[in-house]
Structure formats: C-alpha cells, structure tokens
Amino acid sequence: MSMSIVGQAAKVLAEPAAYADEPRLHAALTKLRAEAPVARVDVPSYKPFWAVTKHADIMAIERANERFTNWPRPVLMPEESDAMQAAAGVRTLIHMDDPQHRVVRAIAADWFRPKSMRAMEIRIEELARRYVDRMREHGGACDFVQDIAVDFPLYVIMSLLGVPESDFPKIRKLTQELVGSDDDELKRATPADEKINSLLEMFEYFSALTAARRENPTDDLASTIANARVDGEPLSDIDTMSYYTLIATAGHDTTSSSISGGLHALIEDPYQREILCAELDLMPRATEEIIRWVTPVKAFMRTAAEDTTVRGVPIAAGDSLLLSYVSGNRDEEVFDDPFRFDITRDPNNHVAFGFGVHFCLGAGLARLEIRKFFTELLPRLTSIELDGEPASTATTFVGGLKHLPIRYTLT
C-alpha cells in the first residue's frame, strides 16, 4: 500500500472538512476500496484505527458483535473529545453491547415498531403538509435545509417524546451544535464552548423533563424512558439523559440530512424527479435510494475483543475499526453503477442504518418521514432549481447539507 493511499485515508476519514467535499471524499474512498480496503490510519489528535471500506467487511463485522464491540469507542472523535465524553459518563445505546444493549434498547422499541408507526402516520402527514405550505409562504425561494428540512423531523421526534412546542427551537440549537461541533458555522461561537457544553445543556434540559414525567407520567416516549426499570431499578440519571439525547439527535439530524440530500438529488436529475412524480408508488424504492445516496451516518467504530483478521489483515485485540458506511454504500461489487442516483434501484442493500443487533432503532420512522414528505411535496411542485451553491457540514459522524438555496413554484 503506497504512502499516497495512507495519506488519502487519513485526510478523508479523520478530517471533517473532507465530508463536505464529496468529489474528494469519494475519489479517496474508491481508491481505498480497490487498493487498501482495510487501511491503518494514524494521524495527529486521533487514536489510531483501521479504516474498513468494503460493504462485505462492514456487514461481517456488524454480524460478529461479540468479536467486535461498540464499547469503548463507538464514534470517531479526537482523543481529547473521547476523554471528555468518558469523563461525563455518556452511555447511549451506541456505546452499549449485549446483554445490556438488548435490555436498554427494549425500553423504547415498541414506539418504533410498525404498529406505532401506523399510529404516527396522520401526525407526520399533517407536519409534512405544514412544511410544504411553509415553502409556499416563503414566496418561491428559501434555504431548504434551514427553513424546512431541519424543523420537519425535529417536530416529529419532539412530538413523539412529548416535548412542548415552545421548547423546539432550544432542542434544534443544541442538536445542531452537537452534530455540527466540527463545523465552523454550526459549532458554538467561542473556543471555550466545546461540544461537551452542548451535551451538558441537553442533559440539564432532559433532567427537568425526567423529573416532570416521574411526578406526572404521560402517554409519550419521554414518560416511557423516565419511568423505565431494568432488573427492578430505574435507569441511572446518566443513562436516562443519554437515552433522550440519542433519540433527539439521531431522530432529527439524520432524517433532515436525508430529505435535504434527496431533494438536491432530484433537482440535479430532473428525469428521476419526473419518473417519481408520475409514479408515486415508487416512493418506497426512492426512499431507500435517497438514504443510500446521502448516508447521513458516515461511520461507526468497533473495537476488536480478540486477535482476529479482516480481509487477511491482522487486527489485534483492542484495536479500533472505522466502518465507513459512505464507502460501503458506493461499493462497486454490491451496487450497479453506484454513483448514479436511481430511484428504481432494486435490490438496494445499503448499510446506512447499520446491520445486526445495532440496526437503527428509528429506521422505520425515518423511512416514513421521507416518504410522507416527498409524497406531499412532489405533486404540488411545478418547478424547482438551485438558487445558489449548496454547502455540506464538516463532520466525521452525522451530517449532510447545511444549506440548499432553491427557487420553485408550488400549487
């Protein structure tokens, strides 16, 4: 493996700005898949890790959840941020392994099953209509991300939690700061205000919500989490706060990125948009292609619990591995013409939601929101075009477009 490939791997997978530059990102990942699908990355500020870029290897590692654990490093962050999160005691579902993971995941699982999703459909349809109407109120031009896409899924997940609508702007700000902590525009304004401060402020908010739900239980997800018991004992304060924070961030930013990226793809390819407008029955396939195309969760980490190998490369116990979902979803061995946006693609075995025991808890909700939004928007859309240059978030974890200026006409 040449030094140039090692350099590309380091820049792409450990440099947030690379994810805001898709041509650079995908050129490097394509080279890695072909020449170094399991590559060692050792760069300043990060603990070393192995970059895994092939779909088959990502799937195999996800299946072997006892050999490759989530704890202690589920997300790629600078070493300093790793230490701060450990000191704060953050333990979300993505930090946990079985059997603890299975028990804690079950607390909220019923809220995301098909029966519950069917009960949410009317509310989601109402919100989709509200936000398409809001596009019309903007007078035919808006920044689709900031004016529409950020708020629509936020309102869905906050409604599920039972958070009062007056608090939605506060949660929006905090979630954007958390997932945008590597982005100069989205992170907190001063150097002293690090990511951990946004996290602690989020914890403070949900601590008050927990106290309220324990005193007066209600019929919402927040009450389910606040009053959950494991082995007869309530969740610890840190586990309760971590649960809320994961649902608020994962249920919000990933879906807003998918909707924004999906609309961008449909603008860039009018033929695909025409097909979908003419055949709305293709919406389930289109939704999967939008999710593959955007891949809002860029990667997850795993830690080898024992000495092993991946694609013949020796991996020592304790080594970290980065599973590049972005790369897996462009793997030429799995997807025909992977760099073509194709709403009719079938099969579409993307890894955007992960696989195995850690398959995304909210996948059904995300799919439903994407389907309902575009089902409401497309029949009312008579024209649409870019009205400026789109911009993406600098990140190594969750992200997508942060600005999508558009001009359009709606009925």
C-alpha positions as a Markdown table, in Angstrom:
| # | Residue | x | y | z |
|---|---|---|---|---|
| 1 | Met | 0.0 | 0.0 | 0.0 |
| 2 | Ser | 1.6 | 3.3 | -1.1 |
| 3 | Met | 2.1 | 6.3 | 1.2 |
| 4 | Ser | -0.3 | 8.3 | -1.0 |
| 5 | Ile | -3.2 | 5.9 | -0.2 |
| 6 | Val | -2.4 | 6.1 | 3.5 |
| 7 | Gly | -2.4 | 9.9 | 3.2 |
| 8 | Gln | -5.8 | 9.9 | 1.4 |
| 9 | Ala | -7.3 | 7.6 | 4.0 |
| 10 | Ala | -6.1 | 9.8 | 6.8 |
| 11 | Lys | -7.4 | 13.0 | 5.2 |
| 12 | Val | -10.8 | 11.5 | 4.2 |
| 13 | Leu | -11.6 | 9.5 | 7.3 |
| 14 | Ala | -10.1 | 11.7 | 10.0 |
| 15 | Glu | -10.7 | 15.2 | 8.5 |
| 16 | Pro | -14.2 | 16.6 | 9.0 |
| 17 | Ala | -13.8 | 19.0 | 6.0 |
| 18 | Ala | -13.4 | 16.1 | 3.6 |
| 19 | Tyr | -17.0 | 15.1 | 4.2 |
| 20 | Ala | -18.1 | 18.5 | 2.9 |
| 21 | Asp | -16.2 | 17.9 | -0.4 |
| 22 | Glu | -17.9 | 14.9 | -2.0 |
| 23 | Pro | -15.6 | 14.6 | -5.1 |
| 24 | Arg | -12.5 | 14.4 | -2.9 |
| 25 | Leu | -14.2 | 12.1 | -0.4 |
| 26 | His | -15.4 | 9.6 | -3.0 |
| 27 | Ala | -12.2 | 9.7 | -5.1 |
| 28 | Ala | -10.2 | 8.6 | -2.0 |
| 29 | Leu | -12.7 | 6.0 | -0.8 |
| 30 | Thr | -12.9 | 4.5 | -4.3 |
| 31 | Lys | -9.1 | 4.1 | -4.3 |
| 32 | Leu | -9.1 | 2.6 | -0.8 |
| 33 | Arg | -11.8 | 0.0 | -1.8 |
| 34 | Ala | -9.7 | -1.0 | -4.8 |
| 35 | Glu | -6.2 | -1.0 | -3.2 |
| 36 | Ala | -6.4 | -0.9 | 0.6 |
| 37 | Pro | -9.9 | -1.9 | 1.8 |
| 38 | Val | -8.5 | -2.4 | 5.4 |
| 39 | Ala | -6.1 | 0.5 | 5.9 |
| 40 | Arg | -4.3 | 1.7 | 9.0 |
| 41 | Val | -4.9 | 5.4 | 9.8 |
| 42 | Asp | -2.6 | 7.1 | 12.3 |
| 43 | Val | -3.0 | 10.9 | 12.3 |
| 44 | Pro | -2.4 | 13.6 | 14.9 |
| 45 | Ser | -5.2 | 14.2 | 17.5 |
| 46 | Tyr | -6.8 | 10.8 | 16.9 |
| 47 | Lys | -6.1 | 7.4 | 18.4 |
| 48 | Pro | -5.1 | 5.1 | 15.5 |
| 49 | Phe | -7.7 | 3.0 | 13.8 |
| 50 | Trp | -8.3 | 0.6 | 10.9 |
| 51 | Ala | -10.5 | 2.0 | 8.0 |
| 52 | Val | -12.9 | -0.7 | 6.7 |
| 53 | Thr | -14.3 | 0.4 | 3.3 |
| 54 | Lys | -15.8 | -2.6 | 1.7 |
| 55 | His | -19.5 | -3.5 | 2.1 |
| 56 | Ala | -18.9 | -7.2 | 2.8 |
| 57 | Asp | -16.4 | -6.5 | 5.5 |
| 58 | Ile | -18.7 | -3.9 | 7.2 |
| 59 | Met | -21.5 | -6.5 | 7.2 |
| 60 | Ala | -19.3 | -9.2 | 8.6 |
| 61 | Ile | -18.1 | -7.0 | 11.4 |
| 62 | Glu | -21.6 | -5.9 | 12.2 |
| 63 | Arg | -22.7 | -9.5 | 12.4 |
| 64 | Ala | -19.9 | -10.5 | 14.7 |
| 65 | Asn | -21.0 | -8.2 | 17.6 |
| 66 | Glu | -19.2 | -10.3 | 20.3 |
| 67 | Arg | -15.9 | -10.2 | 18.4 |
| 68 | Phe | -16.2 | -6.5 | 17.5 |
| 69 | Thr | -17.8 | -4.4 | 20.3 |
| 70 | Asn | -19.2 | -0.9 | 20.4 |
| 71 | Trp | -17.6 | -0.1 | 23.8 |
| 72 | Pro | -15.5 | 1.9 | 24.4 |
| 73 | Arg | -15.2 | 3.8 | 21.1 |
| 74 | Pro | -18.4 | 3.8 | 19.0 |
| 75 | Val | -17.7 | 7.1 | 17.2 |
| 76 | Leu | -14.6 | 8.6 | 15.7 |
| 77 | Met | -13.7 | 11.7 | 17.7 |
| 78 | Pro | -10.4 | 13.4 | 18.5 |
| 79 | Glu | -8.7 | 11.8 | 21.5 |
| 80 | Glu | -9.5 | 14.9 | 23.7 |
| 81 | Ser | -13.2 | 14.5 | 22.9 |
| 82 | Asp | -13.1 | 10.8 | 23.7 |
| 83 | Ala | -11.7 | 11.6 | 27.1 |
| 84 | Met | -14.3 | 14.3 | 27.8 |
| 85 | Gln | -17.2 | 12.0 | 26.9 |
| 86 | Ala | -15.8 | 9.3 | 29.1 |
| 87 | Ala | -15.4 | 11.8 | 32.0 |
| 88 | Ala | -19.0 | 12.9 | 31.5 |
| 89 | Gly | -20.1 | 9.2 | 31.7 |
| 90 | Val | -22.1 | 9.3 | 28.4 |
| 91 | Arg | -23.6 | 5.8 | 27.7 |
| 92 | Thr | -26.1 | 5.8 | 24.9 |
| 93 | Leu | -27.3 | 2.7 | 23.1 |
| 94 | Ile | -24.5 | 3.1 | 20.6 |
| 95 | His | -22.0 | 2.7 | 23.5 |
| 96 | Met | -23.5 | -0.5 | 24.8 |
| 97 | Asp | -23.1 | -4.2 | 24.0 |
| 98 | Asp | -25.3 | -7.2 | 24.8 |
| 99 | Pro | -26.7 | -8.1 | 27.1 |
| 100 | Gln | -27.1 | -4.6 | 28.4 |
| 101 | His | -27.7 | -3.2 | 25.0 |
| 102 | Arg | -30.6 | -5.6 | 24.3 |
| 103 | Val | -32.3 | -4.7 | 27.6 |
| 104 | Val | -32.0 | -1.0 | 27.3 |
| 105 | Arg | -32.9 | -0.9 | 23.6 |
| 106 | Ala | -36.2 | -2.7 | 24.5 |
| 107 | Ile | -37.3 | 0.3 | 26.6 |
| 108 | Ala | -38.2 | 2.3 | 23.6 |
| 109 | Ala | -38.5 | -0.4 | 20.9 |
| 110 | Asp | -42.3 | -0.6 | 21.0 |
| 111 | Trp | -42.5 | 3.1 | 20.0 |
| 112 | Phe | -40.7 | 2.3 | 16.7 |
| 113 | Arg | -42.5 | -0.9 | 15.7 |
| 114 | Pro | -44.8 | -0.9 | 12.6 |
| 115 | Lys | -48.0 | -0.6 | 14.7 |
| 116 | Ser | -46.7 | 2.5 | 16.4 |
| 117 | Met | -45.5 | 3.9 | 13.0 |
| 118 | Arg | -49.0 | 3.5 | 11.6 |
| 119 | Ala | -50.4 | 5.4 | 14.6 |
| 120 | Met | -48.0 | 8.2 | 13.8 |
| 121 | Glu | -48.9 | 8.5 | 10.1 |
| 122 | Ile | -51.6 | 11.1 | 10.5 |
| 123 | Arg | -49.4 | 13.4 | 12.6 |
| 124 | Ile | -46.5 | 13.0 | 10.1 |
| 125 | Glu | -48.8 | 13.7 | 7.2 |
| 126 | Glu | -50.0 | 16.9 | 8.9 |
| 127 | Leu | -46.5 | 18.0 | 9.6 |
| 128 | Ala | -45.4 | 17.3 | 6.0 |
| 129 | Arg | -48.3 | 19.4 | 4.8 |
| 130 | Arg | -47.4 | 22.2 | 7.2 |
| 131 | Tyr | -43.8 | 22.3 | 6.0 |
| 132 | Val | -44.7 | 22.2 | 2.3 |
| 133 | Asp | -47.2 | 25.0 | 3.0 |
| 134 | Arg | -44.3 | 26.9 | 4.7 |
| 135 | Met | -42.3 | 26.5 | 1.5 |
| 136 | Arg | -45.1 | 28.3 | -0.3 |
| 137 | Glu | -45.2 | 31.0 | 2.4 |
| 138 | His | -41.5 | 31.7 | 1.7 |
| 139 | Gly | -42.6 | 33.1 | -1.7 |
| 140 | Gly | -40.9 | 30.7 | -4.0 |
| 141 | Ala | -37.4 | 30.8 | -2.6 |
| 142 | Cys | -35.8 | 29.5 | 0.6 |
| 143 | Asp | -32.8 | 27.8 | 2.1 |
| 144 | Phe | -34.5 | 24.4 | 2.1 |
| 145 | Val | -32.2 | 23.0 | 4.9 |
| 146 | Gln | -32.5 | 25.7 | 7.4 |
| 147 | Asp | -36.1 | 26.8 | 6.6 |
| 148 | Ile | -37.8 | 23.4 | 6.1 |
| 149 | Ala | -35.8 | 20.2 | 6.5 |
| 150 | Val | -34.3 | 20.9 | 9.9 |
| 151 | Asp | -37.6 | 21.5 | 11.5 |
| 152 | Phe | -39.8 | 18.9 | 10.0 |
| 153 | Pro | -38.2 | 15.8 | 11.5 |
| 154 | Leu | -37.4 | 17.7 | 14.7 |
| 155 | Tyr | -41.2 | 18.3 | 15.2 |
| 156 | Val | -41.9 | 14.7 | 14.5 |
| 157 | Ile | -39.4 | 13.3 | 17.1 |
| 158 | Met | -40.2 | 16.0 | 19.7 |
| 159 | Ser | -43.9 | 15.2 | 19.3 |
| 160 | Leu | -43.1 | 11.6 | 19.9 |
| 161 | Leu | -41.1 | 12.5 | 23.1 |
| 162 | Gly | -43.9 | 14.8 | 24.2 |
| 163 | Val | -41.7 | 17.9 | 24.4 |
| 164 | Pro | -43.7 | 21.2 | 24.3 |
| 165 | Glu | -43.5 | 23.0 | 21.0 |
| 166 | Ser | -42.2 | 26.2 | 22.7 |
| 167 | Asp | -39.0 | 24.3 | 23.5 |
| 168 | Phe | -38.4 | 23.0 | 19.9 |
| 169 | Pro | -36.1 | 25.9 | 19.0 |
| 170 | Lys | -33.8 | 25.2 | 22.0 |
| 171 | Ile | -33.6 | 21.5 | 21.1 |
| 172 | Arg | -32.9 | 22.4 | 17.5 |
| 173 | Lys | -30.0 | 24.6 | 18.5 |
| 174 | Leu | -28.5 | 22.0 | 20.8 |
| 175 | Thr | -28.7 | 19.1 | 18.4 |
| 176 | Gln | -27.1 | 21.2 | 15.6 |
| 177 | Glu | -24.3 | 22.1 | 17.9 |
| 178 | Leu | -23.8 | 18.5 | 18.9 |
| 179 | Val | -23.6 | 17.0 | 15.4 |
| 180 | Gly | -22.0 | 20.1 | 14.0 |
| 181 | Ser | -19.3 | 20.5 | 16.5 |
| 182 | Asp | -16.6 | 20.1 | 13.8 |
| 183 | Asp | -18.2 | 22.7 | 11.5 |
| 184 | Asp | -17.1 | 26.3 | 11.9 |
| 185 | Glu | -20.6 | 27.6 | 11.1 |
| 186 | Leu | -22.6 | 25.3 | 13.3 |
| 187 | Lys | -20.5 | 24.8 | 16.4 |
| 188 | Arg | -20.7 | 27.1 | 19.4 |
| 189 | Ala | -19.4 | 30.5 | 18.8 |
| 190 | Thr | -16.4 | 30.7 | 21.2 |
| 191 | Pro | -13.5 | 28.4 | 21.7 |
| 192 | Ala | -14.4 | 27.9 | 25.4 |
| 193 | Asp | -17.8 | 26.5 | 24.4 |
| 194 | Glu | -16.9 | 23.0 | 23.4 |
| 195 | Lys | -19.1 | 20.1 | 22.4 |
| 196 | Ile | -19.3 | 18.9 | 25.9 |
| 197 | Asn | -21.1 | 22.1 | 26.9 |
| 198 | Ser | -23.9 | 21.5 | 24.4 |
| 199 | Leu | -24.2 | 18.0 | 25.7 |
| 200 | Leu | -24.4 | 19.1 | 29.3 |
| 201 | Glu | -27.0 | 21.7 | 28.4 |
| 202 | Met | -29.0 | 18.9 | 26.7 |
| 203 | Phe | -28.7 | 16.8 | 29.8 |
| 204 | Glu | -29.9 | 19.6 | 32.0 |
| 205 | Tyr | -33.0 | 20.1 | 29.9 |
| 206 | Phe | -33.9 | 16.4 | 29.8 |
| 207 | Ser | -33.2 | 16.1 | 33.6 |
| 208 | Ala | -36.0 | 18.5 | 34.2 |
| 209 | Leu | -38.2 | 16.7 | 31.8 |
| 210 | Thr | -37.5 | 13.4 | 33.5 |
| 211 | Ala | -38.5 | 14.8 | 36.9 |
| 212 | Ala | -41.7 | 16.1 | 35.5 |
| 213 | Arg | -42.6 | 12.8 | 33.9 |
| 214 | Arg | -41.8 | 10.8 | 37.0 |
| 215 | Glu | -44.1 | 13.1 | 39.1 |
| 216 | Asn | -46.8 | 13.1 | 36.4 |
| 217 | Pro | -46.5 | 10.2 | 33.9 |
| 218 | Thr | -48.0 | 10.9 | 30.5 |
| 219 | Asp | -48.6 | 8.9 | 27.3 |
| 220 | Asp | -45.4 | 9.8 | 25.4 |
| 221 | Leu | -41.9 | 8.4 | 24.8 |
| 222 | Ala | -40.3 | 10.7 | 27.4 |
| 223 | Ser | -42.5 | 9.2 | 30.1 |
| 224 | Thr | -41.6 | 5.7 | 29.0 |
| 225 | Ile | -37.9 | 6.5 | 29.3 |
| 226 | Ala | -38.2 | 8.4 | 32.6 |
| 227 | Asn | -40.1 | 5.6 | 34.3 |
| 228 | Ala | -38.3 | 2.6 | 32.7 |
| 229 | Arg | -36.9 | -0.1 | 35.0 |
| 230 | Val | -34.1 | -2.6 | 34.4 |
| 231 | Asp | -33.9 | -5.5 | 36.9 |
| 232 | Gly | -36.4 | -3.7 | 39.0 |
| 233 | Glu | -34.3 | -0.5 | 39.2 |
| 234 | Pro | -34.8 | 2.8 | 37.4 |
| 235 | Leu | -32.2 | 3.8 | 34.9 |
| 236 | Ser | -29.4 | 5.9 | 36.3 |
| 237 | Asp | -29.5 | 9.6 | 35.6 |
| 238 | Ile | -26.7 | 9.5 | 33.1 |
| 239 | Asp | -28.3 | 6.5 | 31.2 |
| 240 | Thr | -31.7 | 8.3 | 31.2 |
| 241 | Met | -30.2 | 11.5 | 29.8 |
| 242 | Ser | -28.1 | 9.7 | 27.3 |
| 243 | Tyr | -31.2 | 7.9 | 26.0 |
| 244 | Tyr | -33.1 | 11.1 | 25.4 |
| 245 | Thr | -30.1 | 12.7 | 23.8 |
| 246 | Leu | -29.6 | 9.9 | 21.3 |
| 247 | Ile | -33.2 | 9.9 | 20.3 |
| 248 | Ala | -33.3 | 13.7 | 19.9 |
| 249 | Thr | -30.2 | 13.9 | 17.8 |
| 250 | Ala | -30.4 | 10.6 | 15.8 |
| 251 | Gly | -34.1 | 11.1 | 15.1 |
| 252 | His | -33.6 | 14.6 | 13.9 |
| 253 | Asp | -30.4 | 15.3 | 12.1 |
| 254 | Thr | -30.2 | 12.1 | 10.1 |
| 255 | Thr | -33.6 | 12.5 | 8.6 |
| 256 | Ser | -33.2 | 16.2 | 7.9 |
| 257 | Ser | -30.0 | 15.4 | 6.0 |
| 258 | Ser | -31.7 | 12.6 | 4.0 |
| 259 | Ile | -34.6 | 14.8 | 3.0 |
| 260 | Ser | -32.3 | 17.7 | 2.0 |
| 261 | Gly | -29.9 | 15.4 | 0.1 |
| 262 | Gly | -32.8 | 13.6 | -1.5 |
| 263 | Leu | -34.3 | 16.9 | -2.8 |
| 264 | His | -30.9 | 18.0 | -4.1 |
| 265 | Ala | -30.5 | 14.7 | -6.0 |
| 266 | Leu | -34.0 | 15.2 | -7.5 |
| 267 | Ile | -33.1 | 18.7 | -8.6 |
| 268 | Glu | -29.9 | 17.6 | -10.1 |
| 269 | Asp | -31.6 | 14.8 | -12.0 |
| 270 | Pro | -34.9 | 16.1 | -13.4 |
| 271 | Tyr | -35.5 | 12.8 | -15.2 |
| 272 | Gln | -35.6 | 10.9 | -11.9 |
| 273 | Arg | -37.9 | 13.5 | -10.5 |
| 274 | Glu | -40.3 | 13.1 | -13.5 |
| 275 | Ile | -40.4 | 9.4 | -13.0 |
| 276 | Leu | -41.2 | 9.7 | -9.3 |
| 277 | Cys | -43.8 | 12.4 | -9.9 |
| 278 | Ala | -45.5 | 10.2 | -12.5 |
| 279 | Glu | -45.3 | 7.0 | -10.3 |
| 280 | Leu | -45.6 | 7.8 | -6.6 |
| 281 | Asp | -45.8 | 4.1 | -6.0 |
| 282 | Leu | -42.1 | 4.1 | -6.5 |
| 283 | Met | -41.7 | 6.1 | -3.3 |
| 284 | Pro | -40.5 | 3.2 | -1.1 |
| 285 | Arg | -37.7 | 2.4 | -3.5 |
| 286 | Ala | -36.9 | 6.1 | -3.9 |
| 287 | Thr | -36.7 | 6.4 | -0.1 |
| 288 | Glu | -34.1 | 3.7 | 0.1 |
| 289 | Glu | -32.1 | 5.3 | -2.7 |
| 290 | Ile | -32.2 | 8.6 | -1.0 |
| 291 | Ile | -30.9 | 7.1 | 2.2 |
| 292 | Arg | -28.2 | 5.2 | 0.3 |
| 293 | Trp | -27.2 | 8.3 | -1.6 |
| 294 | Val | -27.0 | 10.6 | 1.4 |
| 295 | Thr | -25.8 | 8.1 | 4.0 |
| 296 | Pro | -26.3 | 10.6 | 6.9 |
| 297 | Val | -24.4 | 8.5 | 9.4 |
| 298 | Lys | -21.0 | 8.5 | 7.9 |
| 299 | Ala | -19.4 | 5.8 | 10.0 |
| 300 | Phe | -19.4 | 3.9 | 13.3 |
| 301 | Met | -16.5 | 2.4 | 15.2 |
| 302 | Arg | -15.9 | -1.0 | 16.6 |
| 303 | Thr | -13.2 | -2.4 | 18.9 |
| 304 | Ala | -11.7 | -5.9 | 18.4 |
| 305 | Ala | -12.4 | -8.0 | 21.5 |
| 306 | Glu | -9.7 | -10.6 | 20.5 |
| 307 | Asp | -6.9 | -11.0 | 18.0 |
| 308 | Thr | -8.5 | -11.6 | 14.6 |
| 309 | Thr | -8.2 | -10.8 | 10.9 |
| 310 | Val | -10.3 | -8.7 | 8.4 |
| 311 | Arg | -9.7 | -9.5 | 4.7 |
| 312 | Gly | -6.5 | -11.1 | 5.7 |
| 313 | Val | -5.2 | -8.1 | 7.7 |
| 314 | Pro | -4.2 | -9.0 | 11.3 |
| 315 | Ile | -6.2 | -7.0 | 13.8 |
| 316 | Ala | -5.0 | -7.0 | 17.4 |
| 317 | Ala | -7.3 | -7.2 | 20.5 |
| 318 | Gly | -8.1 | -3.6 | 21.5 |
| 319 | Asp | -7.7 | -2.2 | 18.0 |
| 320 | Ser | -10.3 | 0.2 | 16.7 |
| 321 | Leu | -12.0 | -0.2 | 13.4 |
| 322 | Leu | -14.0 | 2.5 | 11.5 |
| 323 | Leu | -16.8 | 1.1 | 9.4 |
| 324 | Ser | -17.2 | 3.6 | 6.5 |
| 325 | Tyr | -20.9 | 3.4 | 5.6 |
| 326 | Val | -20.3 | 6.1 | 3.0 |
| 327 | Ser | -17.8 | 3.9 | 1.2 |
| 328 | Gly | -19.9 | 0.7 | 1.7 |
| 329 | Asn | -22.9 | 2.4 | 0.0 |
| 330 | Arg | -20.8 | 3.1 | -3.1 |
| 331 | Asp | -19.2 | -0.4 | -3.3 |
| 332 | Glu | -19.0 | -1.4 | -7.0 |
| 333 | Glu | -19.3 | -5.1 | -6.0 |
| 334 | Val | -22.7 | -4.5 | -4.5 |
| 335 | Phe | -24.3 | -1.7 | -6.4 |
| 336 | Asp | -24.6 | -1.4 | -10.2 |
| 337 | Asp | -23.3 | 2.0 | -11.3 |
| 338 | Pro | -23.1 | 3.1 | -7.6 |
| 339 | Phe | -22.5 | 6.8 | -8.4 |
| 340 | Arg | -25.8 | 7.0 | -10.3 |
| 341 | Phe | -28.9 | 8.2 | -8.3 |
| 342 | Asp | -31.6 | 5.7 | -9.3 |
| 343 | Ile | -35.0 | 5.8 | -7.6 |
| 344 | Thr | -35.9 | 2.4 | -9.2 |
| 345 | Arg | -32.8 | 0.6 | -7.7 |
| 346 | Asp | -33.8 | -2.9 | -6.6 |
| 347 | Pro | -32.3 | -4.6 | -4.7 |
| 348 | Asn | -30.8 | -1.8 | -2.6 |
| 349 | Asn | -28.8 | -3.4 | 0.2 |
| 350 | His | -27.4 | -0.3 | 1.7 |
| 351 | Val | -25.8 | -0.1 | 5.1 |
| 352 | Ala | -27.0 | 3.4 | 6.1 |
| 353 | Phe | -28.9 | 2.0 | 9.0 |
| 354 | Gly | -26.2 | -0.4 | 10.1 |
| 355 | Phe | -26.9 | -4.1 | 10.5 |
| 356 | Gly | -27.4 | -6.8 | 13.1 |
| 357 | Val | -28.2 | -6.0 | 16.8 |
| 358 | His | -27.3 | -2.3 | 16.4 |
| 359 | Phe | -29.6 | -1.8 | 13.3 |
| 360 | Cys | -31.0 | 1.7 | 13.7 |
| 361 | Leu | -33.9 | 1.8 | 16.2 |
| 362 | Gly | -35.6 | 4.6 | 14.3 |
| 363 | Ala | -35.2 | 3.3 | 10.8 |
| 364 | Gly | -38.9 | 2.8 | 10.3 |
| 365 | Leu | -39.7 | 6.3 | 11.4 |
| 366 | Ala | -37.1 | 7.9 | 9.2 |
| 367 | Arg | -38.4 | 6.0 | 6.2 |
| 368 | Leu | -41.9 | 7.1 | 6.9 |
| 369 | Glu | -41.0 | 10.7 | 7.3 |
| 370 | Ile | -39.1 | 10.7 | 4.0 |
| 371 | Arg | -41.9 | 9.0 | 2.1 |
| 372 | Lys | -44.6 | 11.3 | 3.6 |
| 373 | Phe | -42.7 | 14.5 | 2.9 |
| 374 | Phe | -42.0 | 13.8 | -0.8 |
| 375 | Thr | -45.4 | 12.3 | -1.3 |
| 376 | Glu | -46.8 | 15.7 | -0.2 |
| 377 | Leu | -44.2 | 17.9 | -2.0 |
| 378 | Leu | -43.8 | 16.4 | -5.4 |
| 379 | Pro | -47.5 | 16.5 | -6.7 |
| 380 | Arg | -47.5 | 20.3 | -5.7 |
| 381 | Leu | -44.2 | 21.1 | -7.2 |
| 382 | Thr | -44.4 | 22.7 | -10.7 |
| 383 | Ser | -40.8 | 23.8 | -11.0 |
| 384 | Ile | -37.6 | 23.8 | -8.9 |
| 385 | Glu | -34.0 | 24.8 | -9.3 |
| 386 | Leu | -30.9 | 25.7 | -7.3 |
| 387 | Asp | -30.7 | 29.3 | -6.3 |
| 388 | Gly | -27.1 | 29.3 | -5.1 |
| 389 | Glu | -24.4 | 26.9 | -4.1 |
| 390 | Pro | -25.3 | 24.0 | -1.7 |
| 391 | Ala | -23.0 | 23.6 | 1.3 |
| 392 | Ser | -22.4 | 20.5 | 3.4 |
| 393 | Thr | -21.5 | 20.0 | 7.1 |
| 394 | Ala | -17.9 | 19.3 | 8.1 |
| 395 | Thr | -18.2 | 16.1 | 10.2 |
| 396 | Thr | -16.9 | 12.6 | 10.7 |
| 397 | Phe | -20.1 | 11.2 | 12.1 |
| 398 | Val | -23.5 | 12.6 | 11.2 |
| 399 | Gly | -24.2 | 15.2 | 8.6 |
| 400 | Gly | -25.3 | 16.3 | 5.1 |
| 401 | Leu | -26.3 | 19.5 | 3.5 |
| 402 | Lys | -26.4 | 22.5 | 5.8 |
| 403 | His | -27.6 | 24.9 | 3.1 |
| 404 | Leu | -29.7 | 24.2 | 0.0 |
| 405 | Pro | -30.8 | 27.5 | -1.6 |
| 406 | Ile | -33.7 | 26.8 | -4.0 |
| 407 | Arg | -36.2 | 28.6 | -6.2 |
| 408 | Tyr | -39.5 | 26.9 | -7.0 |
| 409 | Thr | -43.2 | 27.2 | -7.8 |
| 410 | Leu | -45.8 | 25.3 | -5.8 |
| 411 | Thr | -49.6 | 24.8 | -6.1 |
